[in-house]
Amino acid sequence: MWWALAFLSAALLGFYDSFKKASLKDNAVIPVLFLNTLFSSLILLPFAICSGWGGWDVQRFILLKSCIVLASWLAGYFAMKHLPLTIVGPVNATRPVLVLIGAMLIFGERLNTCQWIGVLLAAVSFFLLGRSSRREGIDFRSDRWVFCLVLAAVIGAASALYDRYLMAPSDSGGAGLDRLQVLSWYNIYQCWMMGIVLLTLWLPLARRSRAGRKQVPVTPFRWSWTIPCISLFLCGADFVYMWALTDPDALISVVSMIRRGSVVVSFLFGALVFREKNLRAKALDLVLVLLGMFFLYLGSR
């Protein structure tokens, strides 16, 4: 069951990335990210009320989760704004590889033959997608937005491993936290943190820019109905993802790899909606992505 939830989470995550790209086009990153955390908090507020506070012994774990995720989001949002959607997915593929290494070292996970084939195929396919994307003139060794994207992937891998610890039962060495409690409260904490960033950093800079007192103009914020769609699909993807991790047989390395299959959905959006370039070479590499997902499915049945 957990593998089916992982595939559903991947699909929702693809729509999340696509709406995020649409919302960030010619738009200010900080307000968009704040609104994402705000809408997510409102959606999940009933779960926060039902799950309760739980005391500081619980909330300290969730607060750390919030800081890790928000750091990843800040780097990822700035990268998403400046990079093509069909490049973001391949670079994000470093995340499940890092998760696999961490899961083997920390949790002692072992993969069967089909799962290993799926993991290797997916890793190779994402690597090839990254190489073909270089034809668009983006230097992966020196581009700061690529650096931000890689940083987001590394921090995201740490977040995935931490999720496994949070969801694992206490008798198995985990924190044994309720998935809805974690999901709801960490979004609320992020909303507070982003609210502080918005009020103390972005708004003063935006006012100075409008008044002509800042040499580098700050990108103005514009409202778009794609912004609340970010929160809707993100909450759905995270809920299904954490549900999958509560299964004692779930392998965090495989779940993380399957979720990176969201690149298929985002690729279609990049091709059909955003009209991005170099699609033929990238489309050939996507065949390996689908083949890797198929072997992961076979190994997880």
KAQUIGI-V883316 format. One record per backbone hydrogen bond with DSSP energy under -0.5 kcal/mol. NH is the residue of the N-H (numbers start at 1). CO is the residue of the C=O. If there is no record, write none. Layout:
nh = <NH	NH>
co = <CO	CO>
This chain:
nh = <5	6	7	8	9	10	11	12	13	14	15	16	17	18	19	20	21	22	23	24	25	27	32	33	34	35	36	37	38	39	40	41	42	43	44	45	47	48	49	50	51	52	58	59	60	61	62	63	64	65	66	67	68	69	70	71	72	73	74	75	76	77	78	79	80	81	82	83	87	88	89	91	92	93	93	94	95	97	98	99	100	101	102	103	104	105	106	107	108	109	116	117	118	119	120	121	122	123	124	125	126	127	128	129	130	131	132	133	134	134	135	136	137	139	140	142	143	147	148	149	150	151	152	153	154	155	156	157	158	159	160	161	162	163	164	165	166	167	168	172	173	174	175	176	176	177	182	183	184	185	186	187	188	189	190	191	192	193	194	195	196	197	198	199	200	201	202	203	205	206	207	208	209	210	211	212	213	214	217	227	229	230	230	231	232	233	234	235	236	237	238	239	240	241	242	243	244	245	246	246	247	250	252	255	256	257	258	259	260	261	262	263	264	265	266	267	268	269	270	271	272	273	274	276	282	283	284	285	286	287	287	288	289	290	291	292	293	294	295	296	297	298	299	300	301	301>
co = <1	2	3	4	5	6	7	8	9	10	11	12	13	14	15	16	17	18	19	20	21	24	28	29	30	31	32	33	34	35	36	37	38	39	40	41	44	44	45	46	47	48	55	55	56	58	58	59	60	61	62	63	64	65	66	67	68	69	70	71	72	73	74	75	76	77	78	79	84	84	85	87	88	89	90	91	92	93	94	95	96	97	98	99	100	101	102	103	103	103	112	113	114	115	116	117	118	119	120	121	122	123	124	125	126	127	128	129	130	131	132	133	134	137	138	139	139	143	144	145	146	147	148	149	150	151	152	153	154	155	156	157	158	159	160	161	162	163	164	169	170	169	165	165	168	166	178	179	180	181	182	183	184	185	186	187	188	189	190	191	192	193	194	195	196	197	197	198	201	202	203	204	205	206	207	209	208	208	215	224	225	226	227	227	228	229	230	231	232	233	234	235	236	237	238	239	240	241	242	243	244	247	250	251	252	253	254	255	256	258	259	260	261	261	262	263	264	265	266	267	268	269	269	270	278	279	280	281	282	283	284	285	285	286	287	288	289	290	291	292	293	294	295	296	297	298>
